């Protein structure tokens, strides 16, 4: 597999939103560290999509006593609130695709492909391979990468441009192993940014 991004490659940036950054409602430890890495990758890809949780206030995933697991999260990324905004220093261009997910109150939606037109949008641009970065490794990143494979794309996890919720501890590493086993390639950002 070539490291050099081509016109048939796209970057999918998953849920780099305020509520997932340190100090947010569902903060991912060191989640802010992915932003400068992603910003260095963005110029390599003419086709870029940014997914975001876009939850209604009564979303099924919200719990008053969150257990930090499926359907038991603290309220986060509620539509039109500051927590749902992208990280302020994330470099998003006007032509980039914004993909809202999780907007149905009765459905969890971790993947950027679930209930969206992301597959069709990528296919219409001739994309064959997607590079996935963002938050969080063990939930929305994993689901998006696996759904990319299921949609017929090659998928690459940018290993240093993701961070995990890691609850319980170890789920981040397990998610990476699961993705690799399913056929997702693993690549560090340096392997892309060092390409001449």
N, CA, C and O of each residue as an XYZ file, in Angstrom:
784
protein
N       0.844     -1.199      0.000
C       0.000      0.000      0.000
C       0.880      1.250      0.000
O       1.762      1.395      0.846
N       0.638      2.136     -0.940
C       1.417      3.363     -1.019
C       1.024      4.314      0.108
O      -0.146      4.418      0.477
N       2.036      5.011      0.649
C       1.764      6.012      1.671
C       1.321      7.338      1.070
O       0.670      8.142      1.739
N       1.665      7.564     -0.170
C       1.406      8.872     -0.762
C      -0.089      9.039     -1.058
O      -0.653      8.262     -1.828
N      -0.734     10.042     -0.456
C      -2.141     10.274     -0.783
C      -2.311     10.602     -2.258
O      -1.498     11.314     -2.847
N      -3.366     10.081     -2.839
C      -3.672     10.296     -4.243
C      -5.038     10.960     -4.351
O      -5.723     11.115     -3.340
N      -5.452     11.355     -5.553
C      -6.792     11.925     -5.698
C      -7.917     10.947     -5.354
O      -9.074     11.349     -5.230
N      -7.580      9.670     -5.201
C      -8.591      8.683     -4.815
C      -8.622      8.435     -3.310
O      -9.290      7.512     -2.843
N      -7.902      9.256     -2.552
C      -7.869      9.153     -1.098
C      -8.604     10.316     -0.460
O      -8.594     11.431     -0.979
N      -9.242     10.049      0.669
C      -9.916     11.098      1.441
C      -9.525     10.975      2.905
O      -9.170      9.897      3.380
N      -9.594     12.080      3.601
C      -9.383     12.095      5.051
C     -10.729     12.289      5.731
O     -11.466     13.224      5.421
N     -11.040     11.395      6.662
C     -12.241     11.538      7.489
C     -11.788     11.893      8.903
O     -11.095     11.115      9.557
N     -12.182     13.057      9.356
C     -11.854     13.535     10.700
C     -13.094     13.331     11.567
O     -14.145     13.919     11.312
N     -12.960     12.501     12.582
C     -14.106     12.063     13.372
C     -14.226     12.857     14.674
O     -13.362     12.767     15.547
N     -15.275     13.614     14.794
C     -15.783     14.155     16.072
C     -14.751     14.914     16.908
O     -14.675     14.716     18.121
N     -13.975     15.761     16.286
C     -13.039     16.597     17.057
C     -13.816     17.833     17.511
O     -13.692     18.922     16.950
N     -14.619     17.615     18.549
C     -15.568     18.605     19.054
C     -15.234     18.970     20.494
O     -14.590     18.203     21.210
N     -15.676     20.138     20.903
C     -15.304     20.655     22.217
C     -15.647     19.713     23.360
O     -14.866     19.589     24.304
N     -16.789     19.050     23.301
C     -17.178     18.184     24.413
C     -16.285     16.956     24.554
O     -16.304     16.300     25.596
N     -15.504     16.633     23.523
C     -14.582     15.501     23.609
C     -13.157     15.934     23.941
O     -12.264     15.096     24.066
N     -12.947     17.220     24.079
C     -11.620     17.737     24.411
C     -11.515     17.940     25.923
O     -12.540     17.980     26.604
N     -10.303     18.068     26.461
C     -10.154     18.303     27.899
C     -11.029     19.453     28.375
O     -11.027     20.534     27.785
N     -11.780     19.209     29.453
C     -12.718     20.186     29.988
C     -14.119     20.040     29.443
O     -15.040     20.696     29.928
N     -14.303     19.180     28.429
C     -15.616     18.975     27.839
C     -16.458     18.006     28.633
O     -15.982     17.382     29.581
N     -17.716     17.884     28.241
C     -18.677     17.044     28.973
C     -18.312     15.568     28.918
O     -18.641     14.819     29.838
N     -17.640     15.140     27.861
C     -17.238     13.744     27.695
C     -15.793     13.737     27.206
O     -15.478     13.221     26.134
N     -14.936     14.320     28.019
C     -13.551     14.570     27.612
C     -12.780     13.273     27.391
O     -12.847     12.343     28.195
N     -12.055     13.236     26.292
C     -11.132     12.152     25.987
C      -9.746     12.613     26.413
O      -9.278     13.666     25.979
N      -9.092     11.834     27.255
C      -7.775     12.219     27.748
C      -6.842     12.523     26.585
O      -6.680     11.707     25.677
N      -6.235     13.696     26.617
C      -5.282     14.146     25.603
C      -5.910     14.246     24.214
O      -5.218     14.180     23.199
N      -7.232     14.406     24.189
C      -7.916     14.511     22.908
C      -7.473     15.708     22.096
O      -7.513     15.676     20.866
N      -7.047     16.772     22.777
C      -6.600     17.964     22.062
C      -5.326     17.728     21.269
O      -5.017     18.487     20.350
N      -4.579     16.676     21.616
C      -3.312     16.414     20.936
C      -3.486     16.005     19.477
O      -2.539     16.084     18.696
N      -4.682     15.573     19.107
C      -4.875     15.152     17.714
C      -4.996     16.349     16.773
O      -4.776     16.207     15.570
N      -5.338     17.514     17.293
C      -5.643     18.655     16.423
C      -4.442     19.081     15.578
O      -4.581     19.187     14.359
N      -3.263     19.332     16.169
C      -2.144     19.749     15.309
C      -1.706     18.663     14.324
O      -1.234     18.969     13.229
N      -1.862     17.405     14.711
C      -1.509     16.315     13.789
C      -2.461     16.320     12.596
O      -2.033     16.230     11.445
N      -3.754     16.425     12.886
C      -4.745     16.472     11.804
C      -4.512     17.695     10.919
O      -4.605     17.602      9.695
N      -4.213     18.823     11.523
C      -3.980     20.036     10.732
C      -2.809     19.869      9.765
O      -2.822     20.436      8.673
N      -1.797     19.096     10.161
C      -0.667     18.844      9.259
C      -1.064     17.918      8.109
O      -0.496     17.991      7.019
N      -2.044     17.048      8.361
C      -2.472     16.104      7.331
C      -3.412     16.739      6.309
O      -3.409     16.348      5.142
N      -4.200     17.692      6.727
C      -5.271     18.230      5.884
C      -4.798     18.681      4.498
O      -5.476     18.381      3.514
N      -3.671     19.383      4.375
C      -3.269     19.834      3.035
C      -2.935     18.695      2.068
O      -2.872     18.918      0.859
N      -2.723     17.494      2.574
C      -2.392     16.359      1.715
C      -3.610     15.789      1.000
O      -3.474     15.017      0.052
N      -4.808     16.173      1.457
C      -6.041     15.564      0.963
C      -6.975     16.630      0.395
O      -7.452     17.489      1.138
N      -7.243     16.589     -0.911
C      -8.214     17.537     -1.453
C      -9.651     17.206     -1.067
O     -10.523     18.073     -1.120
N      -9.903     15.952     -0.676
C     -11.246     15.544     -0.260
C     -11.210     15.249      1.235
O     -10.510     14.338      1.678
N     -11.964     16.019      2.004
C     -11.948     15.899      3.466
C     -13.368     15.965      3.997
O     -14.172     16.785      3.554
N     -13.668     15.096      4.948
C     -14.977     15.098      5.606
C     -14.766     15.147      7.113
O     -13.887     14.475      7.653
N     -15.572     15.942      7.773
C     -15.514     16.090      9.230
C     -16.846     15.617      9.796
O     -17.887     16.213      9.521
N     -16.816     14.552     10.582
C     -18.049     14.101     11.218
C     -18.205     14.796     12.569
O     -17.234     15.216     13.198
N     -19.466     14.902     12.990
C     -19.710     15.446     14.333
C     -20.968     14.814     14.918
O     -21.962     14.597     14.225
N     -20.890     14.527     16.214
C     -22.097     14.182     16.958
C     -22.991     15.416     16.955
O     -22.527     16.534     17.178
N     -24.276     15.198     16.700
C     -25.220     16.314     16.580
C     -26.516     15.878     17.250
O     -27.554     15.693     16.614
N     -26.402     15.722     18.583
C     -27.467     15.080     19.340
C     -28.586     16.041     19.730
O     -28.328     17.197     20.064
N     -29.832     15.559     19.687
C     -30.924     16.318     20.293
C     -30.810     16.229     21.815
O     -30.135     15.335     22.325
N     -31.451     17.131     22.544
C     -31.313     17.127     24.010
C     -31.797     15.849     24.673
O     -31.370     15.537     25.784
N     -32.683     15.099     24.016
C     -33.244     13.877     24.610
C     -32.651     12.617     23.987
O     -33.321     11.588     23.897
N     -31.400     12.699     23.560
C     -30.813     11.553     22.849
C     -30.720     10.320     23.749
O     -30.497     10.419     24.955
N     -30.898      9.158     23.121
C     -30.933      7.878     23.839
C     -29.631      7.575     24.577
O     -29.633      6.807     25.539
N     -28.536      8.162     24.144
C     -27.248      7.861     24.773
C     -27.045      8.593     26.095
O     -26.110      8.278     26.831
N     -27.900      9.561     26.409
C     -27.683     10.398     27.585
C     -28.226      9.719     28.846
O     -29.303      9.123     28.836
N     -27.452      9.824     29.928
C     -27.852      9.242     31.203
C     -27.543     10.217     32.331
O     -26.522     10.905     32.313
N     -28.435     10.265     33.306
C     -28.169     11.094     34.491
C     -27.095     10.480     35.375
O     -26.422     11.186     36.125
N     -26.937      9.185     35.286
C     -25.909      8.470     36.043
C     -25.056      7.680     35.044
O     -25.128      6.452     34.999
N     -24.250      8.387     34.246
C     -23.563      7.727     33.132
C     -22.547      6.686     33.593
O     -21.805      6.883     34.556
N     -22.547      5.584     32.872
C     -21.595      4.508     33.137
C     -20.495      4.471     32.092
O     -19.681      3.548     32.071
N     -20.470      5.465     31.232
C     -19.447      5.614     30.198
C     -19.349      4.359     29.341
O     -18.291      3.747     29.191
N     -20.506      4.008     28.787
C     -20.625      2.867     27.895
C     -21.809      3.121     26.982
O     -22.509      4.123     27.132
N     -22.036      2.222     26.037
C     -23.119      2.385     25.081
C     -24.442      2.694     25.791
O     -24.821      2.014     26.746
N     -25.135      3.728     25.310
C     -26.415      4.202     25.851
C     -26.343      4.694     27.291
O     -27.371      4.804     27.960
N     -25.149      4.989     27.771
C     -25.020      5.529     29.128
C     -23.843      6.507     29.178
O     -22.819      6.247     29.810
N     -24.027      7.654     28.481
C     -23.016      8.701     28.435
C     -23.576      9.968     29.065
O     -24.792     10.159     29.093
N     -22.710     10.829     29.567
C     -23.207     12.142     29.991
C     -23.696     12.915     28.770
O     -23.182     12.704     27.671
N     -24.669     13.799     28.932
C     -25.103     14.612     27.793
C     -23.903     15.323     27.152
O     -23.074     15.921     27.838
N     -23.838     15.241     25.823
C     -22.695     15.802     25.111
C     -23.091     16.147     23.682
O     -24.013     15.559     23.115
N     -22.374     17.112     23.114
C     -22.536     17.490     21.702
C     -24.004     17.712     21.336
O     -24.480     17.247     20.301
N     -24.704     18.428     22.205
C     -26.102     18.768     21.931
C     -26.127     19.838     20.837
O     -25.373     20.810     20.880
N     -26.999     19.638     19.873
C     -27.092     20.526     18.711
C     -27.090     21.997     19.117
O     -27.799     22.407     20.036
N     -26.272     22.784     18.406
C     -26.237     24.240     18.546
C     -25.713     24.717     19.903
O     -25.943     25.865     20.282
N     -25.011     23.846     20.637
C     -24.372     24.275     21.885
C     -22.863     24.354     21.664
O     -22.347     23.726     20.739
N     -22.144     25.116     22.498
C     -20.694     25.223     22.328
C     -19.980     23.865     22.362
O     -18.967     23.677     21.688
N     -20.512     22.921     23.146
C     -19.870     21.612     23.228
C     -19.897     20.850     21.922
O     -19.048     19.991     21.687
N     -20.867     21.155     21.064
C     -20.970     20.475     19.774
C     -20.082     21.107     18.711
O     -19.895     20.527     17.641
N     -19.530     22.291     18.990
C     -18.687     22.961     18.009
C     -17.383     22.195     17.820
O     -16.898     21.525     18.732
N     -16.829     22.310     16.619
C     -15.508     21.735     16.381
C     -14.459     22.481     17.200
O     -14.651     23.637     17.578
N     -13.344     21.795     17.465
C     -12.233     22.439     18.160
C     -11.891     23.741     17.439
O     -11.777     23.753     16.213
N     -11.726     24.832     18.179
C     -11.569     26.141     17.529
C     -10.340     26.252     16.638
O     -10.332     27.046     15.698
N      -9.299     25.467     16.916
C      -8.084     25.556     16.107
C      -7.995     24.460     15.043
O      -6.943     24.280     14.429
N      -9.084     23.732     14.822
C      -9.130     22.745     13.750
C      -9.363     23.470     12.430
O     -10.292     24.269     12.314
N      -8.528     23.198     11.442
C      -8.538     23.962     10.193
C      -9.547     23.373      9.208
O      -9.224     22.455      8.454
N     -10.744     23.894      9.219
C     -11.807     23.440      8.333
C     -12.031     24.505      7.262
O     -12.231     25.679      7.571
N     -11.995     24.081      6.010
C     -12.227     24.992      4.890
C     -13.707     25.004      4.509
O     -14.427     24.048      4.796
N     -14.165     26.074      3.866
C     -15.576     26.147      3.468
C     -16.011     24.998      2.556
O     -17.181     24.617      2.574
N     -15.106     24.446      1.771
C     -15.468     23.366      0.863
C     -15.458     21.984      1.478
O     -15.820     21.011      0.817
N     -15.048     21.880      2.742
C     -15.000     20.572      3.392
C     -16.407     20.098      3.733
O     -17.309     20.900      3.974
N     -16.575     18.794      3.747
C     -17.879     18.197      4.029
C     -18.075     18.064      5.539
O     -17.207     17.532      6.232
N     -19.196     18.539      6.044
C     -19.570     18.354      7.445
C     -20.666     17.293      7.485
O     -21.693     17.426      6.820
N     -20.443     16.250      8.261
C     -21.374     15.124      8.334
C     -21.950     15.051      9.743
O     -21.235     14.748     10.698
N     -23.244     15.329      9.869
C     -23.915     15.226     11.163
C     -24.375     13.794     11.387
O     -24.891     13.148     10.475
N     -24.186     13.305     12.603
C     -24.636     11.955     12.954
C     -25.194     11.978     14.369
O     -24.945     12.899     15.147
N     -25.964     10.925     14.680
C     -26.541     10.851     16.013
C     -27.655     11.841     16.255
O     -27.927     12.204     17.399
N     -28.312     12.291     15.177
C     -29.365     13.301     15.330
C     -30.744     12.695     15.522
O     -31.706     13.418     15.781
N     -30.858     11.370     15.399
C     -32.129     10.701     15.703
C     -32.183     10.427     17.208
O     -31.272      9.787     17.734
N     -33.205     10.884     17.909
C     -33.204     10.762     19.371
C     -33.187      9.329     19.876
O     -32.721      9.076     20.987
N     -33.691      8.376     19.077
C     -33.822      7.003     19.563
C     -32.757      6.062     19.008
O     -32.904      4.844     19.108
N     -31.688      6.602     18.427
C     -30.660      5.751     17.833
C     -29.266      6.224     18.201
O     -28.947      7.407     18.085
N     -28.432      5.279     18.651
C     -27.004      5.534     18.748
C     -26.456      5.575     17.326
O     -26.950      4.866     16.450
N     -25.457      6.384     17.097
C     -24.833      6.432     15.772
C     -23.377      6.821     15.953
O     -23.027      8.001     15.945
N     -22.542      5.819     16.116
C     -21.116      6.076     16.295
C     -20.417      6.337     14.966
O     -19.491      7.145     14.898
N     -20.852      5.664     13.923
C     -20.167      5.734     12.635
C     -20.597      6.945     11.818
O     -21.768      7.325     11.811
N     -19.634      7.542     11.132
C     -19.934      8.628     10.220
C     -20.730      8.194      9.006
O     -21.235      9.035      8.262
N     -20.850      6.882      8.795
C     -21.617      6.362      7.666
C     -23.066      6.043      8.040
O     -23.915      5.897      7.161
N     -23.350      5.933      9.341
C     -24.679      5.486      9.761
C     -25.701      6.610      9.624
O     -25.591      7.647     10.278
N     -26.690      6.393      8.769
C     -27.751      7.368      8.599
C     -27.322      8.630      7.874
O     -28.006      9.650      7.958
N     -26.187      8.582      7.154
C     -25.689      9.749      6.425
C     -25.462      9.363      4.962
O     -25.609      8.202      4.580
N     -25.105     10.351      4.164
C     -24.804     10.091      2.758
C     -23.297     10.096      2.502
O     -22.861     10.352      1.379
N     -22.501      9.817      3.534
C     -21.050      9.892      3.390
C     -20.530      8.926      2.332
O     -19.645      9.285      1.554
N     -21.058      7.719      2.290
C     -20.601      6.755      1.285
C     -20.842      7.291     -0.123
O     -19.944      7.246     -0.964
N     -22.029      7.790     -0.382
C     -22.358      8.293     -1.706
C     -21.514      9.516     -2.055
O     -21.067      9.673     -3.191
N     -21.306     10.374     -1.066
C     -20.523     11.586     -1.301
C     -19.086     11.243     -1.670
O     -18.523     11.836     -2.589
N     -18.489     10.287     -0.959
C     -17.115      9.870     -1.272
C     -17.056      9.184     -2.636
O     -16.169      9.466     -3.441
N     -17.993      8.294     -2.886
C     -17.990      7.564     -4.153
C     -18.141      8.503     -5.339
O     -17.520      8.297     -6.382
N     -18.957      9.524     -5.184
C     -19.169     10.482     -6.271
C     -17.895     11.246     -6.607
O     -17.785     11.814     -7.694
N     -16.940     11.265     -5.695
C     -15.678     11.952     -5.923
C     -14.554     10.985     -6.282
O     -13.383     11.363     -6.303
N     -14.913      9.757     -6.561
C     -13.923      8.777     -7.002
C     -13.020      8.255     -5.904
O     -11.940      7.736     -6.184
N     -13.448      8.385     -4.663
C     -12.613      7.956     -3.539
C     -12.634      6.436     -3.416
O     -13.686      5.803     -3.500
N     -11.440      5.865     -3.213
C     -11.319      4.425     -3.016
C     -10.722      4.072     -1.658
O     -10.928      2.970     -1.149
N      -9.976      5.021     -1.072
C      -9.328      4.758      0.214
C      -9.565      5.942      1.135
O      -9.469      7.097      0.718
N      -9.880      5.644      2.407
C     -10.088      6.709      3.386
C      -9.104      6.543      4.535
O      -8.824      5.432      4.987
N      -8.595      7.661      4.987
C      -7.756      7.736      6.170
C      -8.610      8.300      7.289
O      -9.284      9.314      7.107
N      -8.589      7.651      8.447
C      -9.484      8.017      9.540
C      -8.662      8.508     10.729
O      -7.705      7.862     11.154
N      -9.061      9.667     11.254
C      -8.413     10.264     12.422
C      -9.494     10.857     13.306
O     -10.631     11.033     12.870
N      -9.137     11.168     14.564
C     -10.083     11.870     15.425
C     -10.391     11.155     16.721
O      -9.541     10.460     17.277
N     -11.627     11.330     17.208
C     -12.033     10.887     18.534
C     -13.374     10.144     18.467
O     -14.247     10.518     17.684
N     -13.535      9.137     19.249
C     -12.547      8.447     20.058
C     -12.275      7.077     19.427
O     -13.147      6.473     18.803
N     -11.043      6.613     19.610
C     -10.587      5.390     18.960
C     -11.540      4.223     19.158
O     -11.843      3.498     18.211
N     -12.014      4.040     20.388
C     -12.753      2.838     20.753
C     -14.251      2.930     20.458
O     -14.992      1.980     20.710
N     -14.693      4.055     19.934
C     -16.114      4.194     19.607
C     -16.296      4.734     18.180
O     -16.391      3.950     17.236
N     -16.345      6.040     18.015
C     -16.717      6.583     16.713
C     -15.643      6.386     15.646
O     -15.968      6.199     14.474
N     -14.377      6.426     16.032
C     -13.313      6.167     15.061
C     -13.389      4.721     14.582
O     -13.354      4.452     13.382
N     -13.493      3.798     15.527
C     -13.569      2.381     15.163
C     -14.783      2.114     14.280
O     -14.667      1.461     13.243
N     -15.937      2.612     14.685
C     -17.162      2.356     13.918
C     -17.064      2.935     12.511
O     -17.518      2.315     11.549
N     -16.478      4.113     12.389
C     -16.346      4.747     11.079
C     -15.380      3.967     10.189
O     -15.656      3.759      9.008
N     -14.250      3.535     10.748
C     -13.279      2.776      9.957
C     -13.858      1.440      9.501
O     -13.675      1.041      8.351
N     -14.555      0.752     10.398
C     -15.137     -0.546     10.033
C     -16.264     -0.373      9.006
O     -16.407     -1.191      8.097
N     -17.053      0.678      9.152
C     -18.117      0.922      8.178
C     -17.546      1.353      6.825
O     -18.151      1.097      5.785
N     -16.389      2.004      6.840
C     -15.740      2.342      5.572
C     -15.396      1.069      4.813
O     -15.614      0.984      3.604
N     -14.861      0.086      5.516
C     -14.575     -1.204      4.881
C     -15.859     -1.836      4.340
O     -15.902     -2.308      3.204
N     -16.899     -1.836      5.168
C     -18.161     -2.447      4.755
C     -18.761     -1.735      3.546
O     -19.495     -2.339      2.764
N     -18.444     -0.443      3.397
C     -18.956      0.335      2.267
C     -18.115      0.140      1.008
O     -18.430      0.695     -0.044
N     -17.053     -0.640      1.116
C     -16.242     -0.947     -0.052
C     -14.987     -0.117     -0.216
O     -14.312     -0.216     -1.241
N     -14.659      0.697      0.771
C     -13.436      1.489      0.716
C     -12.292      0.750      1.404
O     -12.522     -0.050      2.311
N     -11.070      1.013      0.977
C      -9.923      0.669      1.805
C      -9.894      1.673      2.953
O     -10.280      2.829      2.779
N      -9.439      1.239      4.120
C      -9.435      2.127      5.281
C      -8.077      2.087      5.961
O      -7.469      1.027      6.112
N      -7.617      3.253      6.366
C      -6.343      3.405      7.062
C      -6.600      4.188      8.345
O      -7.187      5.269      8.308
N      -6.162      3.645      9.476
C      -6.223      4.357     10.748
C      -4.918      5.130     10.925
O      -3.837      4.545     10.877
N      -5.019      6.438     11.128
C      -3.832      7.248     11.406
C      -3.573      7.146     12.908
O      -4.211      7.834     13.703
N      -2.644      6.292     13.284
C      -2.551      5.809     14.659
C      -2.211      6.883     15.686
O      -2.636      6.784     16.838
N      -1.460      7.901     15.297
C      -1.104      8.938     16.267
C      -2.076     10.111     16.230
O      -1.907     11.079     16.972
N      -3.083     10.034     15.381
C      -4.071     11.115     15.263
C      -5.415     10.692     15.836
O      -6.455     11.220     15.442
N      -5.398      9.739     16.764
C      -6.601      9.285     17.459
C      -6.296      9.174     18.947
O      -5.141      9.013     19.343
N      -7.333      9.262     19.759
C      -7.230      9.037     21.201
C      -8.489      8.285     21.623
O      -9.538      8.400     20.988
N      -8.369      7.510     22.707
C      -9.451      6.630     23.144
C     -10.101      7.119     24.431
O      -9.456      7.749     25.270
N     -11.399      6.817     24.573
C     -12.065      6.992     25.864
C     -11.419      6.048     26.875
O     -11.176      6.417     28.024
N     -11.146      4.820     26.423
C     -10.453      3.794     27.212
C     -11.178      3.498     28.521
O     -10.561      3.418     29.583
N     -12.494      3.337     28.428
C     -13.304      2.950     29.580
C     -14.130      1.728     29.196
O     -15.009      1.811     28.338
N     -13.845      0.593     29.834
C     -12.782      0.352     30.804
C     -11.405      0.360     30.153
O     -11.295      0.266     28.930
N     -10.350      0.474     30.966
C      -8.998      0.525     30.420
C      -8.715     -0.666     29.504
O      -9.076     -1.805     29.800
N      -8.071     -0.368     28.403
C      -7.741     -1.407     27.442
C      -8.612     -1.405     26.209
O      -8.274     -2.038     25.208
N      -9.749     -0.691     26.265
C     -10.642     -0.721     25.110
C     -10.039     -0.018     23.902
O     -10.366     -0.355     22.765
N      -9.168      0.948     24.134
C      -8.500      1.613     23.019
C      -7.612      0.645     22.246
O      -7.677      0.577     21.018
N      -6.787     -0.098     22.969
C      -5.916     -1.081     22.324
C      -6.735     -2.182     21.662
O      -6.401     -2.635     20.567
N      -7.795     -2.609     22.320
C      -8.661     -3.641     21.734
C      -9.295     -3.153     20.442
O      -9.437     -3.920     19.489
N      -9.677     -1.885     20.403
C     -10.296     -1.333     19.199
C      -9.315     -1.328     18.036
O      -9.682     -1.661     16.909
N      -8.075     -0.955     18.304
C      -7.054     -0.959     17.253
C      -6.833     -2.379     16.748
O      -6.725     -2.604     15.543
N      -6.766     -3.340     17.676
C      -6.586     -4.739     17.273
C      -7.766     -5.231     16.446
O      -7.585     -5.961     15.471
N      -8.966     -4.836     16.830
C     -10.168     -5.237     16.085
C     -10.161     -4.647     14.681
O     -10.496     -5.330     13.713
N      -9.781     -3.388     14.572
C      -9.713     -2.756     13.256
C      -8.674     -3.440     12.380
O      -8.934     -3.727     11.212
N      -7.502     -3.701     12.940
C      -6.448     -4.365     12.168
C      -6.910     -5.734     11.702
O      -6.694     -6.106     10.548
N      -7.541     -6.480     12.587
C      -8.018     -7.814     12.245
C      -9.059     -7.774     11.130
O      -9.132     -8.691     10.311
N      -9.857     -6.718     11.100
C     -10.908     -6.592     10.086
C     -10.368     -6.163      8.728
O     -11.052     -6.289      7.712
N      -9.133     -5.653      8.715
C      -8.544     -5.240      7.448
C      -8.211     -3.770      7.341
O      -7.817     -3.300      6.274
N      -8.364     -3.030      8.437
C      -7.960     -1.623      8.444
C      -6.442     -1.562      8.546
O      -5.855     -2.188      9.429
N      -5.806     -0.823      7.660
C      -4.356     -0.638      7.720
C      -4.020      0.389      8.796
O      -4.824      1.276      9.083
N      -2.847      0.273      9.384
C      -2.387      1.204     10.413
C      -1.204      1.994      9.868
O      -0.290      1.427      9.269
N      -1.228      3.301     10.080
C      -0.168      4.148      9.567
C      -0.016      5.368     10.456
O      -1.014      5.971     10.849
N       1.201      5.740     10.778
C       1.445      6.961     11.532
C       1.432      8.171     10.612
O       1.703      8.055      9.417
N       1.117      9.323     11.169
C       1.050     10.531     10.353
C       2.391     10.861      9.715
O       2.440     11.422      8.621
N       3.471     10.516     10.392
C       4.802     10.825      9.874
C       5.051     10.114      8.560
O       5.780     10.616      7.704
N       4.445      8.941      8.398
C       4.612      8.188      7.158
C       3.981      8.916      5.986
O       4.365      8.702      4.836
N       3.020      9.772      6.273
C       2.381     10.558      5.223
C       3.070     11.900      5.026
O       3.336     12.306      3.895
N       3.360     12.589      6.130
C       3.915     13.938      6.023
C       5.363     13.924      5.588
O       5.865     14.947      5.124
N       6.060     12.796      5.719
C       7.455     12.717      5.269
C       7.571     12.379      3.798
O       8.661     12.456      3.230
N       6.461     12.004      3.167
C       6.502     11.621      1.757
C       6.814     12.828      0.902
O       6.210     13.886      1.073
N       7.746     12.681     -0.011
C       8.107     13.781     -0.924
C       7.530     13.526     -2.303
O       7.722     14.333     -3.212
